[in-house]
Amino acid sequence: MQRKIFISYSRKNLTKVLAIKEEIEQATNVECWIDLEDIESGKSSFTVAIVDAINACPIFLFMLTEDSQVSENAKKELDFAYKKQKEDQKHVVIVYIEECKMNDYFSFEYQKADTIDWLKSEQKEKLIKHLKLWLQETNDPGSASFLLGNDYYYGINGKQKDESEAVFLYRLAAREGYREALFCLGNCYKYGRGVPQNYSRAKDWYEQAAQLGHPEAQYNLGRCYKKGFGTSVNYSEAFAWFLKSAEQGYVLAQNNVGVCYEEGIGAPVNLAKAIKWYCLADEQGDEYAHEALIRLGAISK
C-alpha cells in the first residue's frame, strides 16, 4: 500500500490512534504515516522526515484529544499542514477521537478547519467516504468528486437527492481545476441550488470555467456581462465571450453573436457576419436564428 494519509497525534493516545489507523487503512487500502521508525524524536533528522512525510501526503488528519492539544510536536505538525493546505491543495481534517473541547488556541487558529467527530458513526462514515474520494482524485483529479456530485444533485445511481452535498463535492473537484465542476458551481449559485442564490458568485465560477475553455461557461459569462448579472453591464466583454463560445460550436452563443452583429452590441453592425453566425446556429436547429435569417431575407419561409 502507498502512504498518502499523515496522522498527527499525541503518543499518550497511541493505542486508540492505532485502532483508528487500522480501520482507515482497511477501508481505503492506503497505508497511513503514523510513526517514523529508527528516527529519534527531537533530532534534526526526525524533523526533516516529518516535513517530508507531510509534504508527500495529500491528506493530513489531526487526532484531537485533550493531550494532542497541548503536544507541541503535534501542534507544529498541524500548523505546518494547515499553512500548506491552500498552496498545495492538501486536505486537512481535525478528527475528534474523544469527548473534549478545543482549547482557546485551537478555537482561534482553526475555527474554519474541517472537523469530524469519529465517535459519531455517521460522521465517521462521511470521513471514510471523503478519504476515498480524495485518494481517487490523486490519480484522476476532480472526476470522482464531480461524478458523485452529479449523483447527489440529480438523485441518481442510488443516491438521495441532496444539492448541498452536491455543492460540497463540486467544490472538491473545482479545487483540482475540474472545469465542469466550476461550471456547475456557477449554475448552483445562479439558481440557488444547494447554496443561497448569488449572481456575483455565479459569475466568478463561470469565469473560472470559461478561462479553461468551457464553451457553455463562456456563453453564461457573456450573459452575465450583457445583462449585468453579478457584474456591471459590459457589451464588449459580453461579445468577446459569446464569440469564444460560438467558435467552439455552442449554438446559443452562435445565435447571440449573430444578434450582436445585427444590433451592434459590443461590436460594429455587420449584417454579413450576423447572417454567417445565424446560419451556423440554424444548422444546429436554433429557431431564433432561423427566424432571424427569414427577417433579414437570407432565406425564405
Backbone hydrogen bonds, N-H to C=O, Kabsch-Sander energy under -0.5 kcal/mol:
donor,donor_aa,acceptor,acceptor_aa,energy
4,K,2,Q,-0.6
4,K,31,E,-1.2
5,I,31,E,-0.9
6,F,59,I,-2.9
7,I,5,I,-0.5
7,I,33,W,-2.7
8,S,6,F,-0.6
8,S,61,L,-3.1
13,N,10,S,-2.4
14,L,11,R,-1.5
17,V,13,N,-2.5
18,L,14,L,-2.8
19,A,15,T,-1.4
20,I,16,K,-1.7
21,K,17,V,-2.9
22,E,18,L,-2.2
23,E,19,A,-1.9
24,I,20,I,-2.5
25,E,21,K,-2.6
26,Q,22,E,-2.2
27,A,23,E,-1.8
28,T,24,I,-2.2
29,N,25,E,-2.3
31,E,2,Q,-0.8
33,W,5,I,-3.0
34,I,32,C,-0.5
37,E,35,D,-0.7
39,I,36,L,-1.0
43,K,40,E,-1.7
46,F,43,K,-0.6
47,T,43,K,-1.6
48,V,44,S,-2.4
49,A,45,S,-2.2
50,I,46,F,-2.3
51,V,47,T,-2.5
52,D,48,V,-2.6
53,A,49,A,-2.3
54,I,50,I,-2.6
55,N,51,V,-2.5
56,A,52,D,-1.9
57,C,53,A,-1.3
59,I,4,K,-1.5
60,F,91,H,-3.1
61,L,6,F,-3.2
62,F,60,F,-0.5
62,F,93,V,-2.6
63,M,8,S,-3.0
63,M,61,L,-0.6
64,L,62,F,-0.9
64,L,95,V,-3.1
65,T,63,M,-0.5
69,Q,65,T,-1.5
70,V,67,D,-1.1
71,S,68,S,-0.7
72,E,70,V,-0.7
75,K,71,S,-2.5
76,K,72,E,-2.1
77,E,73,N,-2.1
78,L,74,A,-2.4
79,D,75,K,-2.8
80,F,76,K,-2.3
81,A,77,E,-2.5
82,Y,78,L,-2.8
83,K,79,D,-1.9
84,K,80,F,-1.5
85,Q,81,A,-0.7
85,Q,82,Y,-0.5
87,E,83,K,-0.6
88,D,84,K,-2.4
89,Q,85,Q,-0.7
90,K,84,K,-0.6
90,K,85,Q,-0.9
91,H,58,P,-2.8
92,V,90,K,-0.7
93,V,60,F,-2.5
94,I,114,D,-2.9
95,V,62,F,-3.3
95,V,93,V,-0.6
96,Y,94,I,-0.6
96,Y,116,I,-3.0
97,I,64,L,-1.8
97,I,95,V,-0.5
98,E,64,L,-0.6
100,C,98,E,-0.7
107,S,103,N,-2.8
108,F,104,D,-1.8
109,E,105,Y,-2.8
110,Y,106,F,-2.5
111,Q,108,F,-0.7
113,A,110,Y,-1.4
114,D,92,V,-0.7
116,I,94,I,-2.3
118,W,96,Y,-2.0
118,W,116,I,-0.8
119,L,96,Y,-0.5
120,K,117,D,-1.8
121,S,119,L,-0.6
123,Q,120,K,-0.6
124,K,120,K,-2.4
125,E,121,S,-2.4
126,K,122,E,-1.6
127,L,123,Q,-2.3
128,I,124,K,-2.3
129,K,125,E,-2.3
130,H,126,K,-2.4
131,L,127,L,-2.8
132,K,128,I,-2.2
133,L,129,K,-1.9
134,W,130,H,-2.9
135,L,131,L,-2.4
136,Q,132,K,-2.2
137,E,133,L,-2.1
138,T,134,W,-0.8
138,T,135,L,-0.6
139,N,136,Q,-1.3
140,D,136,Q,-2.0
143,S,140,D,-0.9
144,A,140,D,-0.8
146,F,142,G,-2.3
147,L,143,S,-2.7
148,L,144,A,-2.1
149,G,145,S,-2.5
150,N,146,F,-2.1
151,D,147,L,-1.7
152,Y,148,L,-1.9
153,Y,149,G,-2.6
154,Y,150,N,-2.6
155,G,151,D,-1.2
156,I,151,D,-2.0
159,K,156,I,-1.6
162,D,152,Y,-2.5
166,A,162,D,-1.9
167,V,163,E,-2.2
168,F,164,S,-2.0
169,L,165,E,-2.2
170,Y,166,A,-2.8
171,R,167,V,-2.4
172,L,168,F,-1.5
173,A,169,L,-2.1
174,A,170,Y,-2.7
175,R,171,R,-2.1
176,E,172,L,-0.6
176,E,173,A,-1.0
177,G,174,A,-2.3
178,Y,173,A,-1.9
179,R,177,G,-0.9
181,A,178,Y,-0.8
182,L,178,Y,-1.7
183,F,179,R,-2.3
184,C,180,E,-2.2
185,L,181,A,-2.3
186,G,182,L,-1.6
187,N,183,F,-1.9
188,C,184,C,-2.5
189,Y,185,L,-2.3
190,K,186,G,-2.1
191,Y,187,N,-2.6
192,G,188,C,-1.2
193,R,188,C,-2.4
194,G,192,G,-0.7
198,N,189,Y,-2.4
202,A,198,N,-2.3
203,K,199,Y,-2.6
204,D,200,S,-1.9
205,W,201,R,-2.3
206,Y,202,A,-2.7
207,E,203,K,-2.3
208,Q,204,D,-1.8
209,A,205,W,-2.1
210,A,206,Y,-3.0
211,Q,207,E,-2.3
212,L,208,Q,-0.7
212,L,209,A,-0.6
213,G,210,A,-2.1
214,H,209,A,-2.0
218,Q,214,H,-2.3
219,Y,215,P,-2.0
220,N,216,E,-2.5
221,L,217,A,-2.6
222,G,218,Q,-2.1
223,R,219,Y,-2.1
224,C,220,N,-2.0
225,Y,221,L,-2.0
226,K,222,G,-2.2
227,K,223,R,-2.8
228,G,224,C,-1.6
229,F,224,C,-1.4
230,G,228,G,-0.8
234,N,225,Y,-2.3
238,A,234,N,-2.4
239,F,235,Y,-2.8
240,A,236,S,-2.2
241,W,237,E,-2.2
242,F,238,A,-2.5
243,L,239,F,-2.6
244,K,240,A,-1.8
245,S,241,W,-2.1
246,A,242,F,-3.0
247,E,243,L,-2.4
248,Q,245,S,-1.2
249,G,246,A,-2.1
250,Y,245,S,-1.7
251,V,249,G,-0.6
254,Q,250,Y,-1.9
255,N,251,V,-2.2
256,N,252,L,-1.9
257,V,253,A,-2.5
258,G,254,Q,-1.9
259,V,255,N,-2.1
260,C,256,N,-2.6
261,Y,257,V,-2.4
262,E,258,G,-2.2
263,E,259,V,-2.8
264,G,260,C,-1.5
265,I,260,C,-1.8
266,G,264,G,-0.9
270,N,261,Y,-2.3
274,A,270,N,-2.4
275,I,271,L,-2.8
276,K,272,A,-2.0
277,W,273,K,-2.3
278,Y,274,A,-2.5
279,C,275,I,-2.7
280,L,276,K,-1.7
281,A,277,W,-2.1
282,D,278,Y,-2.8
283,E,279,C,-2.2
284,Q,280,L,-0.6
284,Q,281,A,-0.9
285,G,282,D,-2.1
286,D,281,A,-2.0
287,E,285,G,-0.6
290,H,286,D,-1.8
291,E,287,E,-2.5
292,A,288,Y,-2.0
293,L,289,A,-2.1
294,I,290,H,-1.8
295,R,291,E,-2.5
296,L,292,A,-2.3
297,G,294,I,-1.2
298,A,293,L,-2.4
299,I,293,L,-1.1
